[in-house]
Amino acid sequence: MNSYPIPPNEPERLQLLHALAILDTPPDEVFDRITRLVSRLLKVPIALVSLVDEDRQWFKSKVGLTAPQTPRDVAFCAHAIAQTEPLVVEDTQLDARFFNNPLVTSSPDIRFYAGVQIRSGGGLALGTLCAIDTSPRALSPEQIAILVDLAEMVSREMQLRETLLLTEAEINHSQDVIDAAEIRFRTVFERAGVGIAMVAPDGGWIGVNDALCDIVGYTREELAHMTFQHITYADDLNADLSMLEQLVAGEIDRYQLDKRYIHKSGKLVWINLTVTKQLNKQGQLEYFVSIIKDIHSRKEAESSLAELRRTLEVRVKDRTKELRSANEMLASVINQQLQTEQALRKRDTELSAILENANDAYVCINQAGVVSAWNQQAESTFGWSKDEAVGHLLEELIIPPVMQERHRKGMQHYLQSRTSDVIGHRLELAAMRRDGSIIPVEVRIQALQFDDEILFSAFLHDISARKQMETLREQEARIDALTGLPNRRAFFETLPKAIVRCQRSDQALALLFIDLDGFKAVNDAQGHHTGDLLLGEIGQRLSGLLRETDTVARLAGDEFVVILENLDTADPRAQEIAQKILAKIAQPLALDTVSVQVSASIGIALHRPGDDIDIEALLSRADKAMYDAKHAGKARIVLA
């Protein structure tokens, strides 16, 4: 008799788990990132993605545990998958199910457990995302919500694998020609980093991908009852409709503009819209193809992408039914063949329109590394025209020389083993333009198998602007806006490095803690503006007194700190430098129309080679010495 409950759908659950072919596979960064987040956010030593098969629980991802698996009869997760709500055990020694469990009574000494089910698209519990501690504890509702949200991310990744498995099974029943076309269409439509939609002449949404739904906040079902006019910001609608009329009239063959959508939440979302039209055999308008890119990162923020699933599955099933019907009805085989050829031509036209007008560079190479596809955005991004690129090795066009050997070995490894750390992942890499300049790009690569040939399909997006903005923000985060000096964060990053340098050079270091005397009186009497000017002037005076090897930072309010490096251990002379600082600060300052004068109290703490490296203790000593200077009458120096 089992010591754990058996889910009612156990056969179906195990069948799907094995079909996914995920058991006993190498670690995956997608799952490892989530377990690290669980460990950090919930402050637990152990976090696991656990998959439960017939007689064991196997860990797809783990933090804080070396064992790859445990028997199912001692697994907490075996209990968690049999219920619908999260399983939370605040103290295992008080729980009749687990108090004598060997995982509780011996290593890893589990005292707390919280697990949330990882579910398939049909609701089958494949395993859990769980947090484990060696001490009893309780989770707040917010912490449980965090664990549930992260488990949903793991579930979505498993559901994506399930979707790919189901889609592959359906496609394998279709003819080879339709199979290749559907794979190409699905790869582009699902993996595109932009929203894609087919829009009826009256503005209604015929088909949309998940990326578009993410941009506007509506589901496919909600958009099915709306038009693009409903979600277009009123000030932008006339310009859009005007260009649409020109497109319908044949005055232009496509148009592109920036405009705003109204998100379901009510906020405005900036997008870049590219629209082309699709005509039927009679030359009549059938629908519009819209490429929608979220450019809020360029205007205000940044968005994300998703995938298409249901529409493609319906089309594949419809095609499969048509082919089976054609085999059963010999009399209609010729007509069925014509319909299939027309559908392929239409699909190829749709695919070409999407690829050519995509806002990301699209490149396709064969297994020899020779370029076979190169869209307009690739021309713009890398400087090579399509005629110049097609037929040449990719490494000769965009891969920097230092990365070319790695590129060749990576392709050879994939062709031999069908495994890669690059295929199917979103990566940030360096790419080379025609002029030799190097730019950062975000890359998504897929490998497509056609008979005995493999094609590599890639979308590349220039992220130079985003990288520059990240660098600027990182710099601004370390500067005090009022004085231009390093701020508290920069100080706490600099001090440990300065201490290590002094240890290596066998020299002393002094930390000066400076607090202004009389600043509050100036601030109260003359106003905050004058107080701000005073702080800025004090910052300049301090900077002018110090060497390039020293550091001055504003800690908070009217508190400053100075790090003096490379001091003689026998005679640090820190007090001599502090006296100069006192004298400089005490000089009158002319600020706007008033003249003010303040003094300072300085506490000094020394660190000599061989002392313990304790940042908090060193700062505390300097701070206490400063307060001793205050209590002794201010405008003086105290050495800790």
N, C-alpha and C positions, 0 to 999 in steps of 0.2 A: 504493500500500500504506500502511495506517495505521501511524503511529508509536506507537500505544497499543493495548492489547488491547481486544477487543470482547466484552462480556458475552454469554453464550449466549442470554439471553432479551431481547436488545436490542429487537426489534420490540414485544414486550409492554411493556417498560419505557418506551419512548418514547411508546407509545399512552397509557399511564396518566399520564405526566408532562404531556402536552398536555391530557388530559381534565380534570386537576385545575385548569387555568386559573390557574396560579400564576406562570408565567413573565411577566416584564416588568410585574409589579404593583408598587404602591407599597410602601415599607418597612412592616414589621409589628412592633409592639413585642414581640410574643411571641418572634419570632426575634432581634430586636435585643438583648433582655435576655440571651439565651443567649450571643450572641457577645461581649457585654461581660464576662460571667462567665468565658468561656474566656480572654479577654485578661488579666483580673485574676488568676484563679486559677493559670494556667500562666505568667504574666508574659511574654507574647509581644506584639509590636507589631501583629501582624495576626491577625485571627480572621474566618472566613468561613462562611456557610451557602451552599454551591455546588450548583447544580442543572445537570446535564449533559444537553444535548439533542443533536441530530444533529451539529452542527458547532461548538458553543461550550460554555463553562461560564458560567452567568449567576449573579450573586451576589444572592440574596434578602436577605441581611443581611451587612454588612461592617463591620469595625473596622480602621482603619489603612490603608485602600486606597480610592482615588477611582475607579478604573476599574470600570464596571458589569459587565464580562464580559471573557473572553479566548477565543482560538480553542481548540477542543478538542484540537488536535494538540500544544499546549504545556502543557496542563493536567495538573497532578499528580493532580487528582481523577479524571481519565479512567482513570488506572491504579488508583486506590483502589477505584472502584466495581466493578472486574473481579475483586476478591478478597474473601474472607469475613472476614479478620482486618483490624485497623487497619493502615494503611500508615504506617510511621515511617521517615523518612530523616534520619539524624542529621547527615550532612554531604553535601549535594547534589553537591559537587565531587568526591566520592569514589564516586559512584554512576554506573555506566555509562549508566543510563537518562536522567540529568538533567544531567550535568556541562557539556554544551554547550547546554542549554536557554536560550533568550533571557531567560526569567524569572530565570535564575540568573546569566547573564553580564552582564545589564543590569537596570535598574529593574524590579521592586522588590528585586533582589539577594537572592533566596531562598537561604539556606544550610541551613535546617532546615524540615522539613515533617512534620506528623502529621495524618492524616485518618481519620475513622471514618464508615462508610457510614450514610446516611439511608435507611431501608427502608420500603416500603409494608407493608400488612397481609399481603400474600402473599409478602413477602420480596424484592421487586424493589428494587434499589439505584437510587434516584432522584438521589442526589448524596452530598455529604459535609458533615460539620462538621469544619473543619480549623483547625489552629494553625500559624502560620508565623513564623519568626524570620530575622533577617539575619545571625545568627551560628550556627555549629554548636553543637549541644547534645544532651543525652540526657534522656529522660523517665523518671522513676521509675515503678514499677508503680502507685503510688497516683495519680500524675498521669495515667497512661493510663486508669486506672479512672474518674477524674473526667471525662476527655474522652468515654469510652464512655457514662457516665451522662447527660451533657449531650446527646450525639448521640441517645440513646434518647428524651429529652424532645422533640427536634426530630422524630424519627420518629413519636412519638405524635401530635404536632400534624398531621403530614402524613397519618397514618392516620385522624385525626378528619375531616380534609377528604375523604379517600377514602370513609370511612363515610357522610358526608353525601351524597357524590356517588352512591354505590351505592343508598342508601336512597331518594334522590329518583327515581332511575331506576325502582326497583321500584314506588314509590307512584304514579308517573304512569300505570301500567297499570291501576290500580283505578278504580272509578266515582268521580265527583266527590264524592258524599256521603260515601263511606267514606274517600276521600282527605282531606277536611277533618277528619274525626274522628280519623283516624290521625295526622295532623300535629299536631293539638292534644294528643293523648295522648302522642305521642313527645316533643314539646317540654317538656311538664311533667315527664314521667318521667325524661328524660335531663338536663334542666337544673336540676331541683330541687336545692337545696342541702342536702337531707336524704336519709336512707336511706328507701326505700319497698319494702315487701314484701307479697306475697299469701301468707297462711299458712293451711294446711289445718286443719280442726277438731282434728286430733290433734297440732298443733304443727309439722308438717313444712313446709318452705319450698317453696311452689309457684313463686314467681317473686320475684327480688330485683334491685335495681339495683346498679350499681358503687359508689355511695356507701355502701350498707350493707356491701358486701364490704370496702371500705376501713376502715370503722369497726371490724369484727370481725376482719379479717385473713384470712378464709377466702375461697376462690374459690366461684363458683356451684356447681361440681361437688362441692366438699366440703360445702357447705350442703345440697345435694340429698339427702344421706344423713344429715342431722342434723335436730333439732328445736330450737325456740327454748329449750326446757328445758335442752338440752345446754350452751348458751353463756350461760345466765343464772346470775349469782352466787347461791350457795345461800341466803344470808341474804335475798335479794330475791325468791326464787321464789314463796313462799307468798302474798305480797301480790299478785303478778301473777296467779297462778292464781285467787285469790279473786275478783278483779275480773272476770276472764275468765268465771267461772261466772255472775256477775251479768249480764254482757252476753249470754251464751247464753240465760239464763232470761228475758230481756226486762225485767229490773228496771232496767237503764240502757241507753241507746242508744249510748254510747261511754264510754271512760275514758282518763285520762291520768295518768302517774306518772313519777317519776324513778327509775331503777334502774341496776344495773351489769351490763354484759356482760363475759365472760371472753374477752379477745383471744386469737388463736391463739398469740401469744408468751407468754401466761400473765398479762399485766398486766390490771388492771381498767380498764374504760372506762365513764365515766358517760354515760348517754344519757337523753333525754326521749322517752317512748313514748306515742303516741296510737293507740288501737285502735278501729275500727268493724267491724261485721259486714256481710256481703253475703248476701242471701237469694235463692233462686231463685224462679221463678214460683209454686211451690207454698208459698212461705213458709218453706221449710226452709233451714237454715244451709248455705251453699255454701263460703265461706271468710272469713277476716278480712283487713282492710286495715290495715296497720301503718305508721305514719309514725315514723321513728326519727331523732332529731336528736342529733348529737354535742354534748354540753354540757360536755365536759371543759375547754373554755376558761373556763367559769364556775366549775368545780370545781377544775381543776388546769391544763389546757393548752388546746390548740386543734387541731381536726382539719380535714379537707378534704372535697371532694366529687368525684364522678366522673359517669359516664353509663351509660345502658343501650344495648345494641346488638342482641345476637343474638335476644332474645325478640321484639322488635318486627319484625325482619326475617322471622322464621319466621311471625309472624301475618300480615304483609302478603302473603307468598308463599301462605299457606293461603287467604286471602281472594281473591287473584287466581285461584288454581286453582278455587275455588268459583264465581267469576263466569264463568270460561271454560266450566266444565262446564255452568252454567246456560244459556249461549248455545247450546251444542251439544245440550242436552236440553230441547227445547221443552216436553215433557210435564210437567217438574218446575219450570217457571219460577215458578209461583205459590208453591209451597212454598219455593223458594230465596229469593224476595223476602221472605217472612215471616221466614225465618232471618236474612237480612241486617238487617231492621228490628229484630229482637230483639237481634242483636249490637250494633247501633248504640246501642240504648237501654241495654244493659248497659255499653258503653264510656263512654257519657255519664254514667251513674251513677258509674262508677269515677272518671272525671275530676272530677266534681263533688265526690265525697268527698275526693279528694286535695287539690284546690284549697282547699276550705272548711276542711280541718283542717291545712293546711300551717303550719309554725311561722314561715315568712316571710310578710310581707305580699305578697299577689298582686293586681295591678291590671292591667286591660286597657282600652285606649282605642282609638277608631277614628281614622282619618286626620285627622279634624277636631279631635282632642284631647279628645273627650268620653268620659267614663268609662262602660264597659259591664260591668265586673266588679270586685268589691271584696269580699275575703274577711274572715273574722273577725279575722285578725291585722292586716289593714289598719285595721279599726275600732279595735283596741286601740292600734296604733302611732300613728295620726294623729288619733284622736278624732272622726272623722266616721263616722256609721252608714252602712250600705250604702244605705238609702233616701235619705239626704242626699247621698251621693257620686255614685251612678249617675245619669247624665243631665247632669252638670255638667262643665265644663272642668277638666282635671287641674290646670292652672296656678292656678286659683282655690282649689284645695284644699291642695296640698302643695308647690308650687314657690315659693321665696322671691321677693319682688318683683324683686330685683336680677338674678335668673336667668331671669325670664319671657320677656324679649325673646330671649335666647339659645335658650331652649327652642323658641319659635315658629320662629325662623330655622332651627334644627337640623331640625325636622320638615319644614319646607318644602324644605330642601336635600335631604333623603332622598327625599321624594316625587318630586322632579324628577330626581335623579341616581342613586338607589338606592345611594348610598355614604354612610357615616357612620363617625365615630370612636367612636361610642357603641354602636351595635348590635352585639351578639355579644361584648361585652367586659365584664369585671368592673370596675366603677368605684366610687369613693368620692365621694359628693356630699352637699350639704347639702339637707335637706328641712324643711318647715314643718308643725308640728302645728296643730290647730284653734285652740289658745290663742295662736298666734303664735310660740311658742318654736321654735328651730332645733335640729335634731338631725342628727348624721352618720349616713348610711345607706350600706350596700353594695348596689349595684344591678346587676342583670343583665337586659338588655332584648333581646327577639327581635322581629323583624318577620315577620308571617305574611301570606301572600298568599292571599286567597280570591276567585277570579274577578277582578273589577275593584276589589276593596276590599282595603285593607291594615289589619291590626290590629297593634297594638303590645302585646306581652305582657311584663310586668315582675315580677320578684321583688325585694323590698326588705327589707333586714335592718338593724335598729337596732344600730349598733356604738358607742353612747355609752360603755358600760362598758369596751369594749376600748380606746377612745381615751384615756379617763381613766387606765387602767392603764399605757398606753404613756407618757403624760406623766409619771406618777409614777415609773416606772422610769427615764426619762431624767433626771429631777431627782436621784433617789437615786444614779445612776451618777457624779455629779459632787461628791458630798459624802463626806468622810471620816467614817465611822461613829463613830470613837473621840472625835474632837475637835469634830465639827460644822463644821469648816472646809472650804473647797474642797479637793478632793484633787488628785493629780498631773495627772489628765486635765483638770480644770477649769483648773489653773494653765497648762498648755500651750495651752489655748484662749484664756485671758485675756491672756497676755503679748504675743502678736503684735498684738492689738487695742490694747493699751495703748501699744505703741511707735508704731503708726500715729497714734493720737490725739496723742501728744507731737510727732510730726513735723509734723502739721497745725497745732498751736498754737504751734510754735517754742519748746517748752519741753523741759527735761531729764527723764530718768527714771532712777531708781536701783533696782537689784536687790540685795536683801540675802539672802545665803545663811547661815542660822543653824543651828548644830549644838550640842546641849546638851553641856556638860562635866559628867561625873559621873553621867550618867543610868544607864549600865550598872551602876555600883556600887549605886545605889538599887534598880534592878530585880533584881539578884542578891541583895541583902541583905533587901529587904522583900517581894519577890515581884512577879509580873507584874501583879497587881491594883493594887498601889500604883503601879507604873510607869505603868499606864494612867491612873490618876487624875492623876498628875503631868503626863502629856502633855495631858490635857484641861484642867487648870488653866493650863498654859503657853499653850495655844491661846486661852483666855479673856483672859489678860493681854495677849497680843499684839493681839487684836481691840480691846481697850479703849484701847490706845495710839494707834491709827491713825485717820486721817480716813476719811470715807465714800468718797472717791475712791481710797483705797489698797486694796490686796488682800493678805491673808495666807493662805497655804495650807500644808498639811502635805504634804511631798514624799514622805517615807518614814521609818520608824523614828522617830528623834528629830531629824530634819531638817525645818526649816521654811524657807519663802521668803516675802519681803515685796516687793511692787511699789509703789514710791513714785512717783506721777505728779505732773505740773504743778509741777516744781521749776525754780527760777531757774537758767538755764544758767551764769551767772557765779558763783553761790554756791548750789549744790544743797542744802546743809545736811543731806545724807544722814547724815554722821557724827554730827551732833547728835541726830538721831532714833535712830540706832543706839545711842548712849550711853544714851538713855532706856530703850531695850529691854534693854540689858545690866543697868542698875540694877533694872529691874522683875523680870527673870528671877532676879536674885541674891537677891531677898527670900525669906525662909523661907516654906515652904508647910506648912500643917497638913492632913494627909491621914489621915482616920480617926483612929487612935490615935497616929500618929507625926508628927513634924515633920522635913521634909527640906529640903535646900538644894542647888541646883545653880547653875552659871554657864553661859555660852554663848560660843562663838567665832563671830564674824561677819565674813564677807567681802562687800565692796561692789563692784559693777561699775556704772559709769555709762554711759548712752546719751544722746548729745546730738544735736540736729537736724543732719542731714547725714551722720551715721554710717551705715555699711552696716547693713541690717536682717538680722542673723544671730543667731537665737534661741539655737542651740547654742553659738555662740562667747560670747555674753553670759553664759549660764548657766555655761559652763566657766570664764570669768574670775572670776565670783563664787565658784564652788566652789574654785578654786585659792587665791583670797585667804583663804577660810575656813580651808583647810588651813595656809596660812602663819600665820594667827592661832593655830591649834592648836600648831604647831611653835615659835612664839615664846613659848609659856607659857600659852596658853588665856586665857579671860575677857578678851578684847580684840577690837579691830576692826582690820581691814586693808583698805585701799582698793586695788583692782586698778589 
